[in-house]
Amino acid sequence: MSQKPPGVFTAPLDLGNLARYTSEHFEHVFVPQTRIGDSQLMMMPGPVDEAFPSTIRESLTRGMVMGHLNFKGEVNTHQAYICLFRVTDRFDPSNPWLMIDSMIPSRDFGVTRIVEKTMQSWRFGFLKEKRQLWYDAFGEYAFMKLDHDEAAVQSLLALSDHAFMRLKNEWGNLRDTWHEIRMLLRHNIEMKYVDLLVDAYRENKDSTMDRHPFRVLRNITLSSDVETNYFRATGVLDRVHIDMENVIADYLDAIVGKNGHTAINFHKAIAETSSALKVKRALVETKFLEMIKGGRADFKHISGEDSISLGKLLRNDQSLARELSIRSGFHSPGIVHEHYNGGIRPDGRPIELSWEQNTAIYSALIHRTSVITGGPGTGKSTTANALVMQLRHIHPHGRILLGAPTGKAAKRLAELTRLPCQTMHRLLGMAPNTASMLTGFGEHDTLIVDESTMCDQTLLANACRHMKNRGRLILMGDKDQLESVDAGAVFRDIIQSRHYPVSELTEVRRQGQASLIVSGAYAVLEGRMPEFRDKGGDLHLVNANSPAEIAQKVRELVESLIPKAYGIQREDIQILASMRKGQAGINELNRLLKPVFNPMAATQKARGRRLGNNFYHVGDRVMQLRNRYDKDIQNGETGTIVDFNERKQEIVLSLDDREVCLPFSNYLDMTHSWASTVHKSQGSEYPCVIFVLPDDHLNMLTKRLIFTAMTRGKEHVFFVGNPKTLQKALESTWEMERQTHLSFFMAEQHTHGLSSERFKELVTQKPRLRPQASSRVSAADIDVPF
């Protein structure tokens, strides 16, 4: 047996999870002593690393015939080869075998190639031409030299202590996932994608769950070729034939939830699963039908479409329906309807509540769970304030807890009611150094949730689980705004279930009647062109034809026109768009506007660094794109960069009321935010909003999206684009509706509480298999789903 080439080691990967996915890759260099056929290999290795499970180590040492080999041809007995293999339970779950994945001559595709490719990572970009110098000097030993002879590397590259510390930190980040990096590169995945994949998995890893290769798809989008190679590298394409049900459920969870849905068109699910996982459509459909029959998937025929929900998204919807069903019915039916106190205006005059507002308050007082909805200017905030005063009067010793999905929404509600208002994550004890305030929720306690359109399944289910059937839950929001950033359309589904009392405020109060923003927003919902005024109004239209011209007009507005004409500071201006791509998309607008918002970034003294595809500087405004409960920052929150801590590998952000330190590895969930998508701006209000209308975004410009963008502006809203584009969007009847089954689950929970035994029998006898076309009934044909 010859010696292993220098720098090549027996390297185990994630030995703790041998069952779910065959993604535990190892590599071993060996020289074969026998001829190798198409399907078998006699392993004759040298000493085996002690980290291998004992049964596998003994088998290797004995040279047993194991697994399958994807290799054809004869092997040179004098050539060292790298054998890539995985632990698998394909043959016997109680006795894992080795599966040969590929065998590569080390001289053709060895560690030297891997080191060379790894050096192309964005992490080493700051070295510039010194990368080649480093590799030329040490070759395959480049990273090893950095680990064992730092002085030689620092001297060669002539780096300052600060730059050298950064180099060591960047290599340290890659060293933690070195085995994954090598395996992905050897499956023909480019380093730019390898960077994204290992970082996305590291940031999404949950130690309480099995390894989940599909989690990274929630953060990044891969081409079909890269996705296939990634699935092959992580063992998905093998595992799907062994455990098809769990694999396809995990896959659909990732791609369906990423787009905000909790269900997907049945035939689309078959096509996408078959294409991505390389399984015949007939097999996928058969498995879906088995899952439906066994109750592990849910089938509905909604609005003329077959729809299926499964996996974690299905369980979340069902859990929320169960928790809400416990809270149905009356709380205090004996309360008498009356004209409630609306409070006092700043000038000392009393506020007269409308009939709608009085009814909304009465409904909230007598029911355990109720909904108050209304558009801008209809007095939701005034109603909330009057409701709080009435609750204090009825239950002087009861707790009134105020919550909102975002920090800015919580701050607005606190200012109005003069009561402390927390984000829902803090109320539930999900933020650092917090405990759940809903523990011990009493019969006379009340939870009021503002901006409820932004609440997702998990958040509301957790709240209901703490509250059980005690006290009152009051959900407030605007049903015409966009749904939550995370999956689901909870607020809409609660209203559509027709099982909980809904009070809608439709009368625009005096404060909103003079605003063109408010009247224009309602015109947009009705498909009418809003009224624009160049002078004297708060709604404006700036003509621009091409995307490039739109981007230039936006820069002119921010740089000089708005600050000079209206006295609004640049920091109070927010640009909104419907898409990230294109010349007038979010990414390009942020690049164009950075010198305007942060001119110091262009100076030599500017402090900054590259993170992924973006370069950030101190003073940049950035947005978090994913909930990080461990860091007390939520999806959609914005802050300003105040420091980069290279020693701790952290970026320091200043938010409205606190500072947050995020790891550099969070870069996948962070972006510049001078320009933002409309969806991410929900729950926030800005003194001035600029909304762009490029032609290439027309397929995304729905009436609800335009309405939501308009209502983010408090003082002025500017549309920039061609009026014809806006007219086309308003004439379109298409709306981007999220697919969910939640409202039907709520209806089904309601039927379980009915006293009619015959009705219960009919419900339990309903077929779980997909019905034939001739017998299907569309949900649109049913007036009340239950």
N, C-alpha and C positions, 0 to 999 in steps of 0.2 A: 504493500500500500504506500503510495507516494505521499509526501507532505502536502498540506494545503498551501495554496499560494498566499503570500503575505497580504494582510489586510482583509482576508475573507474569513468569516467566522460562522459557526453554527449559531443561528439567531432565532430564538423562539418568539412567537407573537401571541399575546392575549390567551394564555393557556387556561384562563378561568372559565371560558365559555366554549365548550366543545360541541354543543348540541344544536343551537338554533340555526346559525348560518355557518357554512363551511368556509369561514374567512380567516381561520387560524393558519397563517402561512409560515413555513419554515424554509430555510435553505441549507444545503449541505454540499460541500464540494467533495467529489469522490472520483476515483479512477476505476472504471468497470473492469472486472476480471473475466467476464463472460460476454458472449454475444447478446444483444438485446433485440427482442422481437417487437412486434407491433403492439402487444398488449401486456407484456409482463417484463419485470425487471428484477434481477437478483441484486439486492442492496448489499454491498460489502464495505461499509464505512469504517472509519477509524473511531477514536473515542467520541462518545456522544455527550453533549452538554447535559449536566445534571438537572437542568430546568425542565427537560422533557418528562412527561409522565413515565413512571417506571415500566409499565407494560410496553409502551412504545420504544423506550430505550433498550429494553431487553430484545425486542423483536429486531430492532436495527442491528444490534450487535451480533445476533444469530444469523443475520443475512437472509431473512425470510422473504419469500415472494409476496409482494404486497401491491394491491391497487392496480390502476390502469395507467398507461403511458400514451400521451398524445404525441407520438414520435415515430417516424418511419425512416428506415435506413440503417446502415451499419455504423458502429461507433469505433473510433480509433482507440485502441487499448492503451496507447501511450499519451493520450490527451486528457487533461483534467477537465471535468465537466461540472457545471453547477446544476444541481437537481432541485427544482422547485416543487414542493409538495404541501399538502394540507391534511389536517386531521379531519376525518369524516366518520359519521356513523351509518354510512350507506349500507353496509353489510350487516352490522349488528350493533344497535344502539348501546348495548352494554359493554361492547369491546371495540373502541374506535380503531379504525384502520388508517393507513396512509394512502392518499390518492396522489399519484404523480400528476402534476399540472403541466410541466414542461421541462426539458433538459437542454441546456445551452452550453456550448463550449466556452470556457471562461475567457479564452483569448479573444473571442468575438464579441462577447457581451458580458463582461465581468464588472467588477466593482469600479474600474476606471471609468467606464461609460456612465455609470450611475453618478459618480462624484462630479463628472463634467456636466451632466444634465442638471444635477441639483444646484450647481453654482449659478444656473440661470434664474434661480428664484428671485422674486422681487426683493427679498430680504437683503440680498447682497448687491443690490443695484447701486448703493451709495459708494461702493468700491470702484465703480466704473471700470477703466482699463486695468486696474490692479487685480481684478478677478483672474484674467488670463495669466498675469505674472505669477500669482499664487499657484495656479494649477500647473503651469509649466515647471515651476520649481519643485513641487512635491507630488504631482500626479495623483495616483490612487491613495497616497498617504496624506493628502491635503488636510482633511478633517482630523485625522489621527494626529498629525503634527500640531494642529491647533490645541488639541487636548493635552498633549504631552510635552510640547516645547513652545510655549506661548511667546517667549522672547524672540525665537527665530522668526516666527510669523510676523510679529509686530515690527521687527527690524527690517524684514524683507519688504513689507508693505508701507513702511514709514508712516504709521498711523499714530495719531494723538491718543492719549490715554482714554479720552471720551469715545473716540471712534473705535478703538480696539475693544472697549467694554461693549459697545453696541455689536461688534462682530461676534464676540463670544456669546452674547445673549441671543443673537439671531441663530447661531449654530445650535445653541442649547435648545431653542424651540424646535428645531428640526430633528435634533438627536432624539427627542422624546417620541417622535413618530418615524424614526429612521427606517424601521422594518416595513411599515406601511408605504413609505415613499418609494423604497426599492421595489416593492411588489407592484405598485401602480405603474411605475416607470417601465417595468419589464412587461407590462401588458399594453405597451404602446400608447400610454397616456402622456400627453405633453406636460412639462413641468408647470406651466401656468395653471393647468387644471388640477394637477396634483396638489399644488399649494392650496387651492380652493377646497378640494375634497378633504384633505387632512385637517384643515382649520375648521371647516364646517362641521365635520364629525366631532372634533375635539370640543367645540363650543356647544354642541347639542347633546353630548354624551350624558346619559342618565345612569348612574351606577346601579340603580335599583332595577333596571330592565336589561334584557338581553341585548346583544349588539344589534343595531338596527341600521343596515346600510342605506335605507331609503330616507333617513332623516335629513341627509345633506340636500336632498332635492327640494326641501322647503326653503332653503337659502339661496341656492344657485340653480341656473338653468344650463343643462348640458345638451350638446348635439346628440343625435341618435347614436353615432359611432362611438363617441366618448362614453355615453351612458352604457352601451353594450360592453365595452371594455371594462368599465368600472364594475358592472354586475358580474362579469366573468372573474375579475380579480378578487372580488369579495365573496365569491361562491354562490351568488344568488341563482345563476343559471343552472347550477347543480341542485341546489336546495329546493327549487320550485317543483322538481319532479318527485321529491320525497315528502315535502310538507306544503303542498300547493295552497291549501286553504289559508294558512297563516302568512305565507309569502305574498299572495295576491291581496290579502287584507291590509298588510303593512304597506304595500306599494300604493294601493288606492287611497289609503289614509293620507299619505304624503302628498300625492298630486291633487286630490280632491280638496283637501284642507288648504292647500297653498292658494287656491283660487277662491277661497271663502265659502265653498259649498260644504254641506255635510252629506249630500247624496249626489249621484251622477246618473246620467242617462244609461239605461241598461245596456244598450247595444254599443254605445261609446265605451263603456267600461270594458266590455268584451274585446273590442278592437284595440284599445290602448294597452290593456294587459297582455294580450296575445303578442302584439308587436314588440313591447318592451322586454318581456320575459321569455320570448321565443318559445311560446307554447301554442299549440293549435287552438283555434277559436272554439271548436267543438268541445274540447276538454275544459276550457275556461267556462263556457256556458253550462256544461254539466256540473261543474263544481259550484257555480253560483246557485243553480237550482237546488243542489243538495243543501247548501247553506240556508237558502230560503225555507226549504222544507223543515230543516232542523231548528229554525228560529235564530240562526246565527247571522242572518242577513234579513233585511226588510225590503219588501217589494211593494211599490205603489204605482198606480196609473194616474198621473196628475197632468191636467191640461193637455191631454192627448199624447203624453209621453210615458214610456215605461221608465221607472226610476228605481235605483237600488241604493241602499245605505248599509254599510257594514263596518266592522272593525271598531276602533276607538271612537270615531265620530258617531257611529250608531249608539254606542254605549253612553256617550256623553248626552246625546239627545234624550235617550230613554231615562237616564238618571235625572235630568232636569225636569222632565215631565212628571216623574214620580214625586220629586221634592215639591214641585208647585201644586200638585194635586192635593197634598196634605194641607195646603194653605188656602183651599177654596172655601167659599161660604161667608157667612156673616161674622163680624166681631161684636158689634154693639147695635143690633137692629132697633133698639128702643130710642136711639137718638132722634130728635125731632129736627126736620128740615127748617132752616131759618135763614135770615139775612145776616151773614157773618161780618165781623169787623175786618175791613180791608187795610187798616193802618192809617198813618198820617203822612201826607206829602211833605217835602222839605219846606214848603211855604206855610205849613200849618193846616192846610185844608184836608178834610178826611177823604180817603179813597173809597169810592163807591164800586162795589163788586158787581159784575154783570150776573144775569141769571145763569149763564154757563159756568161761571166761576163758583157761584154758590152751590150749584149742583155737583161740581167736581169735588168740592170740599166735603159735602155731605156724603157722597159716594165713598170717598177715602176714609171717612170716619166710621162708617157702618160695616165696611168689608175688611177681611183679613188681607187680601191682596187686591190692589186696584191700579188702574193706569190712567194717567192724565197726559194727553197729547195736544199739541197745538203748534202752529207755525210762528214765525217771528212777529213780534208786536201784539200777540194775542193775550199777553198777561200771565204767562206761566209762572214767572218769578214772583209776581204780586200774589198769585194764588198760593204759591208755596209759602210765602211769608204769612199770609192769613191763616193757612192751614196749621202752621207751627204755633201761632198764637192761640188757636182754638184747642189744639192738643194740650197746650200748657194749662188751659182753663179746665179741660175735662179730667186730665190726669196730671195734677201738679207734681207728683213724685215719679212719674214715668220718664224714662229716658227717650230723648229724641236724637237719633243718630242720623247725620247727613253724610252721604257718600256720592262720589262721582268717579267715572272711569279714569279721568286725567286730573293732573294737579291744577291746571288752569281752570277747569270746570269747577273743581272743588273750591278754589279760591273765590270765584265769582259768587257761588252759593253762600259761602261763609260771610262775605261782605254784605249780602242782602239780608240774611236772616240773623246776623250777629251771633250765630252759633258756630262752634268749631265744626269744620267739614273736612273729612279725610278722603283720600283716594280709597277705592274699594280694596286695593291690595293691603293698605295699612289697616283698614277696619277688620280685615280677615286675618291680620297677623302674618301676612306673607312678606312684608318688608323687614329688613334687618332691625333688630332691637325693638320689635313690636310684638304685642300679643293681641289675639282676637278680641275686639270690643263687643262681638256678638255672643260671646260666651255668657251663659246665664240670661239670655234675652227673655224678658218677662212679658206677661200678658198685657201690661200697660205701656210697653215700650213700642217705639215706632222707628222704622228705617225708611228714609226718603232717599231715593237714588235719582239724581239728575243726569241728563244726557244718557238715558238708558238705551238709546239706539246703539251706543258703543259697547254695551255689555255683551260679553261672549257667554257661551254655554257654561263653561267651567266656573267662571266668576260668580254668576247668579246661582248656580247649583250649590256652590260652597256656602253662599250666604243663606239660602233656604235651609240647608242642612243644619246650620247653627240655630236658626230661628225656630225650626220645627213648625208646630201649628199655633205658636204664640204670637201675640202682638199684631202689628200692622206692617205691611210692606207696600210702599207707594212708589211706583215707577213713573218717572216723568221724562218726556222727550218729544221730539218732532218725528212723526212717522214718515214724513216725506224726505228725511235726510238719508244719507247712505248708511249701510249697515256697519257693524263693528269691523275693525281691522282684522281680527282673528275670525276663524270660521264660524258660520251660523248667521241667522237673522232673528235673534231671540225676541226683540221688541215687536217686530212685525208678526212673528208666529204667535205670540201671546195674544195679540189683538185678533188675528185671524182665527184663533181657536174658538172664539165666541164663548169662552167659559169664564172669563174674568171681566168685571165691569170696566168699561172704557169711557172716559169723559173727554170729549174733544172740544177744544176752544177754537172757535172760528172767527169771532169778532175781533177785528184789528182795533186796538185801543188807540187813544188819541196820540200817544207818543210816536206811533208808527205810521200814522196816516199821512204825515207830511214827508216821509222818507221815500225817495224814489227807489232805494235799495229794497225796502220792504214791499212796496207795490209792484216793483219789477220782478221780485222773486215769485210772487203769486202769479204774475202774468206768465212767467216761464213755465210754471207747473201746468198752466192751462194751454200752453202751446202758442202764446201770443208774444210778440216782440215787446220788450220793455221800453220805457221811455228814457231817452238819454238827453242830458243837457250839458253843454260845454261850460256854461257859467251858471252859478247859482244853485246847482244841484249836487247830489252826492253819488250819482251814477253816470259814468262817462264811457264813450266809445272812441277809441283811437284807431283810425283806418290803417291797415297794413295788409299787403297781399301775400307775399311769399313768407315762408318760415324764417328766412334770413332777415327779411325786413321787420318781421314781428320781433325777433330777438334784438335787433338794433333799436327799435322803438322802446322796448322795455328798458334797455340800458339808459336811453335818454331820459325816460320818465324818472328812473331811480336817481340818476346822476345829478339832474338839475331841475327838471320841470316841476315835479311834485314838491320837493323841498322849498323851491322859490315861490311857487304859486299858492301853496296851501299851508306852508309852515310845518310840514310833517317831516320828522327826522327819518333818515334812511333806515335806522334800526327798527322803525315802526312800520316798515313796508314789507309785505309778504307777497311773493310771486307764486301763483298757483297754475298748474297745468294738469292735463289728464293722463299724460304718458311721460315716461323717462327718455324715450328715444326720439331722434329727430333733431333738426336744427333749432326748433323751438320747444324741445323737450327739457325735462328737468336737468339732465346731466349737462347738456350744452349751455343752458342758461346759468347754471351755477359756475361753470368755467368762465363764462363771459362776464359775470357780475362780481367775481371774487376781487378783482382789482378795485372795484367801486366800493364794495362793502368793507374790504380789509386791505387798504393801500399799503400798509406796512409789510404785507407778505412779499412784496416785490423788492424790498430793500435787502442789502447784504447782511444786515444784522438780524433779519427775521429768523425766528426759531421755528423749525418745522421738521417733518420727517414723512417718509412714504409709508403708507399702510395699504397693502393691496394695490389696487389700481388708482388710488387717489393719493395726492400729496396734501397734507394738512399743515397749517401754520397756527401759531398762537394768535388768537383773535378771530378765528374762523367760527361761524355758526354751524353747528352740526345737529343732526337728529338721530335718535335711537330708533331702530327698526324692529326691535324684538323686546319683549318683556324680560327684564333681568331683576327678578325679585331679590337675588342675593346682593345686588348693588343699589337697590331702591331707585330704579329708573324704569319707566314704562314705555311701551311701544308708542312712538309719536312725540315723545318729549324732546324739547330742543334745549341746547345750552351752548355756551361759548367756551372754546378751548383756552385755558389759562396756563397750562404747563404740560411738558412731556417729561416723565420720570423714567429715564433710561435704566436706572439701577433696578427699579421695581417693575419695569416694563409696563407702565401705566400711562394713560392719558387722563388729564385732570380737566373736568368740565365744571363750569359755573352755571347752575340752574337758577331759577327764580329765587328759591329759598334755601339752597344748600349747594355744596360741592360734592361731586361724585367722581370716584376714581375707577376707570374702566381698563381692563387689560388690553394690550395692543391686539391680542387675538380676537377682540370684539369687532375688528374692522369690517367683517362681513355684515354686521348689523348696524353700521353707522354710515352716514353720508352727509355731504354739505346740504344745508337747508335754507339758504336764502330763497331758493325756489323749491317747492315741494308739491307732491301730488295732492289733489283735493281730498282724497281718502285719508291721508296722514294728517291733514289739517283739522279734521273733525274734533270738536270739543274745545277749539281755540277760537279766539276773536282777535282781530288786528285792527289798528286805526285805519290802515289803508291796505287794500288788496288789489293786485294786478292779475287778471285772469287772461291767459293767452288762448287764441282760437285758430290754430293752424289747420289747414285743410287736411293734412295727413293724420290728424287726431279725430277726424269726424266720426269714425266708427265708435269712439269712446265718449263722445259728447252727448250724453243723455240729458233729459230735462232735469232729473233728480241731481245729477252731478253738477250741472250749471247752477241749480237752485242752492245746493250746498256751498258751492264756491262763493256765490253772491252773499250769502248770509254769514260768511266769515268776516266781512268788512263792517266796521262800526261807523266810520266817518265817511270814507270814500271807497268806491269800487271802480276800477278801470278795466274795460274789456279792450283787448288789443288783437285786432284781426280784421277779416273781411266780414261785413254785415251779412253777406250771402251765406257764409259758413254757419253763422249763428241761426239764420232763418232755416237752413236745411236741418240743423239739429233740432229746432223747435217743431218742425213739421213731421219729424220722424216719430213713429209710434213705438219704436223699440226701446225697451228698458232692460238693463242688466239685472235680472232677478236671480237671487241665490236659490239654489235647490236645497231644500231641507224636508224632513218628514216630521219635524217637531210638533207642528200644530195638530197633526193626526195622532201622534202619541199622546198629546194632552187630551184629545177627544176620547181616545181609547181608555185612558186612565179614568175619565169621567164615567164611562159606561160601567166600569167595575164597581162604582159606588151606587149604581141604581138598584132599587129594591126588586124589580121585576125579574123573577127567576127565568121566565121564558126568554127575555131579552138577553140575559147573561148566557143562556144556553146557545142562542144564535151567535153571539159574539165569539164564544169559545169554539164554535164549530166552523168558523170561517176558514176557507182553504188557505194554506201557506204557499202552495205551489203557484207559479205564475199562471193566471187564467188564460184561456184561449181568447182570441180577438173577439169572437162573437158574443162572449159572455162578459166582457169587461164593461165597467161603468166608469166614466170619467169623473174625477172629483169636481170638475167645473159644473157638472149636472146636479150636484147635491147642494141644496141651499145651506144646510148646517151639517158639518162633517160628522157630528155625533147624533 
